[in-house]
Amino acid sequence: MLSFRIALRYLFSRSRLHAVNYVTAVSALAIAVVSMALVCVLSVYNGYVEMILEGTEQTDAALLIRSRSGKTIDLKEYPQLETHLKEAGVKNFSLLLESKGLLRSNEEQWVVDVVGIDHYFPNVFSMAQQITSGVVLTKLEGQFPEDSEIVPINIGAGITLSSSASAHNGTAPKVELLFPKRVGLINPMAPSSSFSSLSAVVVGQYSSLSLETDHTVYIPIRALRSALDYTSNEISAIALHFRPKTDLTAIKNQLETSLGDKLRVLNREEQHPDLSYLIRMEKIMTFLILLFILLLAAFNVASSLMMLILEKQEDARILYALGAHPSLVGSIYRRVGLLISLFGSIVGVLLGVLVCYLQEQFGLITAGVGSGIQPLPVDLHWDDLLLTFGTVTLISYLISLYPTSLFLRSMQRRRD
């Protein structure tokens, strides 16, 4: 307690050399600026992740169940699946079967993601309402019986058929879907035998929602099962829909416990691991760069502390003469370094929170050009604040220990 009171007096009292006060103030200010920058940068990256996830609300399910092995899910292995979903508060769910395929129309062809959907697809995905031409294929199930040779499909906005205008005239364009054969022998002398084909008719096209859905073909799940030789119990994923304001985190944990270790429950962020990974890697790299700048600012603390030690040498000798232990004198200077670090960290974090609040309310800083200009998104996380405060304080304090240890060693040599 005595060392802390002396440290406070050293820090805030006017020194004989006014430069000590100025250097101390500059040191605290440098730490505060770096702390503020860390809070703002981390919040902006969080804002971009949140903005991306908000953009996927139409195209992604709130939660998605997949196999941990990456293979298909056999519903026979989960007879209590529907019971578990009801107990978790699932309002609607849809079965999905996914594959890669080749869409061919006359001389045009596209490599596409093919998604087999069931009748409940529009109840889970709001994108089903974003049809720009035609209708959702689930509304035409009665018009295309199971033994029909032609299958209705919906396509994304990125697939531009040369005859797409005919959809507005009541004549749907016909296309062909090709899939690699999953089972059976392949004749290397006849490459065409390694593919299975489906004749399809485009009954609707979605508006541009995302890069993924723009090159996706939606097909009845029974037709895709038949083309790929899957059984009626095999699916790729189960998409879940909930009522508004549902605690998805709690439900996710509940389902992971009840469904066992073979299945994963993915939220929207986990459904796009590549996007969130890239943004988080940029966030980490920026954080490390700012930490390097923090190291430079922390050396200012060591410099100011060294100047203070040189000025207070006479005080240290008086304390030694009064019987003070060297550890007491050392703790005084260490606490001065800690106080400078704490003061800079606290002020910087508070300024960062203030800047983020002003940015969120008024959009002071914008990005983009022309009509694409929009304010930088911010999303303040308490764990980022704690990380910034703890990291800045720790690094600054550790660097401030160096001049104190030099002073104690020099005093010990003099006493010896």
N, C-alpha and C positions, 0 to 999 in steps of 0.2 A: 504493500500500500504506500509506503514511504517513497519507494522508487517511482511509482506511478505519479504521485503528486509532484515530485521533482521534475519528472519528464514533462508533465503538463506545463510547469512553470518555464522550463527551458524552451518549450515549443512556442508558447504564446507571448512570452515576455520579450521586450526589446533588448536586442543584443548590442554589445559594444561595436561590433562590426555589422552595420545594417545589411551588408551583403548576405549574411547568413539568413536573415528573415526573408529576403527577396528570393534567394535560391530555394529555400524551403517552400515558399509559396508557389514558385514555378514548378517544383517537383510534384507537389500535390495537384496542381493544375494539369500537368502532363498526364498523371495517372487518371485523373478525372476524365480527360478527353478520350483516352484510350478505352476506359470503361464505358463511356457513353457510346463510343463507336461500336464496341462489342455488342451492347444491348440492341442498338438500332439495326446492325447488320444481321444478327441472329433472328430478330423479329421479322425483318423483311424476307429472309429465306423461309421462315415459318409461314409468312403470309402467302408466298408463292405456292407452297405445298397445299395450303388450305384452298387457294384459288383454283388449283388444278383439280382438287378433289370435288369442289363445288361444281366444276364443269362436267364431272362424270356422273352426277346424280341422275341424269336422264338415261344414260347408257349402261350404268352398272347397277347391280342389285345392292341393297343395303349390306347384306352378308351373302357370301358364296361358300358353299361346301364343296371341297375337292378332296381327292385321294392324296395322301402324303407321298405315295410312290409315283405319282404322275400318271398312273394308269386309270382305266375306267372304274367306276363304282358299280359293283354288283348289288342290286337292291335285295337280292335273296339273302345276303349276309346281314341285312339290317331290317329284320321284320318289325321292330319297334320304332322305326325311323319316324313315321308319321306321328306316333304318340309323343316322341321326344320333341318334335317340332311344335305340336300343340301346347305342350307343357311350357315351352319357352316363350309362348306368346306370338308365334308366327301367324300372321294374318293370311298370307297367300304364299305359295311356293310353286316354282316351275322347274321341270326337268329339262336339262340341256345335254346335247351330244355335239361334240366339236370335232372338226377335221379340217385339213387343208384340201383344196381342190383347184381345178382349172375350169374357169367359165369360158365357153366358146360360143361366139355368135358370128356366123359367116366367116369373115377373114379376121375378126378381132378375137382376142383372148386375154384373160386376166388370171393371175394367181390370186386366189381369194381364200378368206377364212369362211368356212361353211359351218353354220350353227343350226342344229336340229332343235326345233322348239315344239312345245306341246300347246294344248288349248289354253293354258293358264298364263302364257307368256305376257299378254297385255295387262294382266292383273299385277304383274311384278315389275315390269319395265315401262316407265312412262314414255320411252322413245317410241312405243307402239302407236302413240298419237301423233307422231311427227311425219306421217306419210304425206309426201308432196303430190304424188300421183298414184291412182289406183287405191287399193284397199289392203288392210292387214290380212295376210293369208289365212289366219285362224278363222276369219269370217266366211271362208269359202270351202270349209272342210266337207260340207255336204255335196258340193258340186264336183269334187274330185274324190271318188271312192278309192279305197285302199288298192284295188286291183287296176286302177287307172294307169295307163302307160305314160301319161303326162302329169308332172308334179308342179303345183304352184309354188312360186318363190317370191320373196322380197329381196331387193338389192339395195346397197348403200349408194350414197350420192357420188362416190368416186368412180363408179362403174357407169360409163356413158355409152349406152348402146346407140348405134347409128339409127336404129328403128324405134328409139324410145318415144318419139312423138306419136307413134301409133297407139300408145297406151291411152292417150287422151281421146282417141277416136273410137274407142271401144274394142280395138283389136290388140291384144297383148302380144308383145314380141316373144318368139320362141328361141330358146337357147339350149345348150348342152352342158352338163356338168360331168367332169371326169375325175375319178378318184383312183389312187393306187390300190390294187387288190391287197387285202389283209391276209387272206387264207388261200390255200391252193398253190399248185405249181405254176411257174411262169416259164413260158417258152422263149428263150433268148433269141430265137430266129424270128419270132413274131412279137415285136415290142408292144404292139397294140393290145396283145392279150394280157398285159400286166395292168391294164386299166379297166375299171367298170364305169359305165356311163349311165346318165339319167337324162331323159328328155324333160325339159321344164319350160314353163311359161311364166314370164314376169308379170305379176298381178299388182305390184306396187313398188314404189321406190321411196326410200327415206331421205329426209333432208340432211345436209351436212352437219354432223354432230361431233365427230372426232375422227382422227386419222385411222383409228382401229375400225370403227363401224362403217366408215366410208368405203371400205373394201371388204365388206362382209356380206355374205349371202345367207338368208334365213329360209329354211326349208322345213317341212313337217318332219318331226323326229322319226316317225315310222318309215318314211321314205329313205332317210339317211341310214337308219339301222339296216334296212334291206340292202342298200347299195354297198355298205361296208361289212355286211355279214355279222352284225351284232345281234345278240339276243334281245328280247323285249325287256329284260331287266338291267341292261347295261347302259350307263349314262356317264357323261364326263363331269357334270356338276349339277348342284341343286341351288337355284337362286331363291333367296328369301326376301319377303316384303313384310314390313311391320307398320303398325299405326304410328302417327306422328308423335314426337317427343318420347320415343322409347329409348331406354338405356341400352344401346347396342353393345357396349363393352361388357356389361353384366351378362347379357344374353349370349354373347360370344363365348365367355368363360363357361357358362352353364352348358352350352352345346358341346364344347370341346371335352368337357368332363363326361357327359352322358353318351356321346357318340363313340368314344374310344380313341385309341392312338392311331388308327389307320386313316382317319379323316381329319382334314384341316378346315377351320372356319376362318374365312378371310374377310376383313373389312375392305372399304374402298381403297385405302392406301396400300394394303397388301395385295390387292388385285392388280396394282400397277407398280410392281417392285422396281422396274427399270427407271421410271420417271422419278419416283421418290428417292431412289438410290443416287441418281445423278445430282439432284438438288442437295441432298444431304452431304454428298462428297464435296460439292462446292462450298457448302456451309462450313465443313470441317477445315478445308484448305484456307478459306478466308479467316477463320478463327485462328489458325496457326500463324498466318501472316500478321494478324493484329497482335498476337502474342509476342512475335519477334519485335514489333514496335514497342510493346510493353516493356520488353527487356531494356531497350534503349532508354525509355522513360524511367525505369526503376533505377538505373545507374545515377540518375539525378538525385534520387533519394540518398544513395550512398555518398554522393559528393556533398550534399548539404549536411549529412550526418558527420562526415569527416571534418567539415569546416566547424561544426558545432563542437566536436571533440577538441579540436585545436584551440578554440576559444575558451573552453571550460576546463582546460588542463589544471589551472590553479584551483578550481573548485574540487577537482578530483583529488588533488594533493591534500586539501583541507579535510576531505572526507576520510582519506587514509589516516591522516594525523589524529582524527577523532576516533579511530578504531574501526572504520567501516571495512567490511570484507570486500575483496576485489569483485566478487560476484554481484554485490549490491551496485557498485559503480557500473559494471557491465550491463546489469538489468535496466539501469536508468536510460542508457543510450539505446538499448534494444527496444525499450518501450517508446522512445521518441520515434524510431524508425517505424514501429508498429502503428503509432498514432498518425504519422504522415500517410502511411498506406491506407489505413482505415478511413481517414478523412477524404482522401482522393477517391477511394472506391465508392464510398457512400454517396458523395456528391455526383460522381460520374453515373452511377446507376440511377439515381433520382432524375438527373438530367435526361438520361436515355429514356426512362419511362415517360417523362414529360414530352419529349420529342415524338415518341411513338403515339402518344395520345393525341397530340396536335395533328400528326400525319393522318391518323385514323379519322379524326373529326373533320379536318379541313382539306386534306389532300394537298399539302404544301409542295411536295416533290412529286413530279410526274415522270413517266417514261414513255417512249414511243414517239412516233411521228404522225402528223396528219390526223386522220380520224381515229387512229389507233392509240392516241394519247390517253393515258389513264394514270391515276395516282398509284404510287408504289403501295402494294398491299403490306400490311403489318399484322402480326399475330403474336402478342406478348405472352410468353410462357414463363411461369414462375421458376421452373427448373433452370432456364437460361439465365435468369437473374441471379439465382444462387450460384450457378457455375461461374458467371462473370465475377461476382463479388468475391467468391472464395479463391478463384485463380489469381485475380489481380492482387488481392491482399497478400496471398501466400508468396507469390513471386517477388513482390516488392519488399516484403519483410525479410525473406531469405537473403536477398541481395544486400539489404541494409545490415545484415549480421557481419559482413566482411570487415568494414571499418572498425566495428566494435571489437572484433577478435584481434585485429592488428594493434589497437590501442591497449588492450589487456596484456598482450604479449610484451609490448614495449614497456609497460609499467612493471611487469614482473621482472624483466631484465634489469630495470633500474633498481628495484628493491633487492635483487640478488647481488 
